[in-house]
Amino acid sequence: MDSRPTSLPPSPATLDLDEGKSHSGNIVVVFDPSVLQKQPKIPEAFIWPRCERPHRPEELEVPVVDLKGFLEGDAASTSRTAAAIRGACASHGFFQVMNHKVDAAALHDALRVAEEFFELPLSTKLRARRRPGSTWGYVGAHADRFASMLPWKETLSFAYDYSGNRDGVVDYITSKLGEEFRPMGRVHQRYCTAMKELSLSIMELLGISLGVGRDYYREFFEDGSSIMRCNNYPPCQEPELTLGTGPHSDPTALTILHQDQVAGLQVFAEGNWRSVSPIAGALVINIGDIFMALTNGRYKSCLHRALVNRDRKRRSLAFFVCPQADKVVRPAKELLVGHDGGGGGVPRNYPDFTWAELLEFTQSYYRTDASTLQNFTHRLC
């Protein structure tokens, strides 16, 4: 994998829909599944290097963590759950949770309205298209930012503020798509609220697992904001040549993924790509770059990717947990003490930074991959 920084134009090009060109004059791929799927071959911009192309790896033995005892206050169960999470996060940063108490109807409805959105005509979806310099909105294949190794997917992203407007998601959806989409906004608002509560519970478990106390990370993130992203991976006529999402670690702190029952997620573990089969009722959790920095590298940011297939579409909802934009990211003092409890302590692996600085780096200067945090911290030093 080429992990060198990818320079982007200071102001990302925008698409002129009538001409099929960016405002700078460059040809831009328009990701319209209804058109692309009728072509015998995929466009060259979607073809990935041979070393990155998908293959059929072994299945990852994913830790499935039962949250029932923890959520009910059972001390012994909480200790076992924290130990399971500690092992997974120190190894590859990936696990799944069951009995999370997120309402099944909320999960079902969120995937349903996402599917309904992606089935709309492209012209309707583009009412919410992502604007230059923005993180929010609809985009096809990230073609507004990149020209090669494009992912075979389309996404809709929006913000969820933990302490802000209680109807912020509804307001965003209706402002972009119109009042007729208010029911969709309400469904996503309800889903995001449930994800917020679950994320803070998981932060408690992470604090317990690291020995910094159950409230440490909960308090750090409880006034934060998150990014909600709906993903659609349409069927692809040449799935062996492309990827739905390229190899990367999430620059955020924690990701909660709700997916349908179509396989496609892969995690890099033990030196190889491993498949992760969907488990009905489970939610996928993976550690991101911010949390790896908060633990001084004790917990690993999960390297993952998504595949597409020839016959079936795949849908997923990713809830990216972030701190307040200006909150300083640094490890707890307890994580910098020497392993023997004294001495000179553990060297810092990452300098202080804020989420706003890391987000700006990934939006303006660097295409996220396995080395985002490393290259970001080199830029700071």
Summary of the structure (lengths in Angstrom):
residues: 381
radius of gyration: 20.4
end to end distance: 23.7
largest distance: 66.1
contacts: 1227
relative contact order: 0.16
helix: 35%
strand: 20%
